[in-house]
Amino acid sequence: MEGRLGFEVKVHRIAADGAAVLTERTDALILGPLRLQFWVCGVFEVHDGKITLWRDYVDVYDMTKALLRGLAALVIPQLRTTL
């Protein structure tokens, strides 16, 4: 599957209060053989069935680990992560 682009999401928790929706999830960005998997917290506002605000928060340390692990997995395939 070289040369493909992709995006995967696994939602761990979701909560809503009025128009606000919070998610805790793991996102995976796939860029050819490179896969970056990291924690994300999302904040959404929904009005009339449409998302009117979307903010994602990530941990820089977790993103750095994802990048290093993804690069290492290019050399050592056993390190590849899956959702």
N, C-alpha and C positions, 0 to 999 in steps of 0.2 A: 504494500500500500504506500510506497514511496511517492512523494510529490503531492500528497493530498493535504487539504486544509480542513480542520474540523474544530468543533466546540462541543463539549459535553458538560452536563450539570448533574450533580446529585444533591438534592435538597435534604438536609438533615433535620431542620426545624423551620416551621413557618408559623407566624402569629399575625393576627389582624386586630385592629381597634379602630373602628370607624373607617376612614379613608386610608389609614396607614397600614402597610403590610411590611413585616420584617421577615427576612430569610437568613438562615445560616446554611451555607452550602459549600460544596467543593466544586470548583470549575476546572476543566481541563482544556487547554489550548493545544491543538495538534497542528504542527507545521512540518509536513513531510514526516521524517523519522523522529523528529523532536516532539516530545510530549511534556508539557508543563502542567502540573496538577497542584492546586493551591486552595487555601481556605478563603472564603469571601462572606461578608455580611452585606446584605442588600436592604435598602430602604426604598419603598415604593409608595406613591400616593395614587389612588385609583378614584376617578370621578366619572360617572356615567359609563362605567364599564371600560374606560380607557386609562392607561397608565399616563399620568400627567407629570410625574416626577420619578426619577430613577437615580439612585446613588448607590455606588458600591464602595465598600471599605475593605482593604486588604492589609495584611501584616507584611511589612517589607522583609522581615526576617524569613517568613514562610515563603515569600516569592523568591528570595535568594536561594533558599534550600531547593525549591522546585526547579530553578534554573540549573543549579549545580547537579542535581540528581538527573535531570533530563539530559544534560550534556554527557554525564558519566554513562547513562544508559545507551548512548550512541555507540560506546565502546564495549560496554558490558550489558548485553540485552536482558540479563536476569534482573537488572535494576529497574526495568520498565514498570510503571505504575498503571493500574486500571481502576476505574470507578467501581 
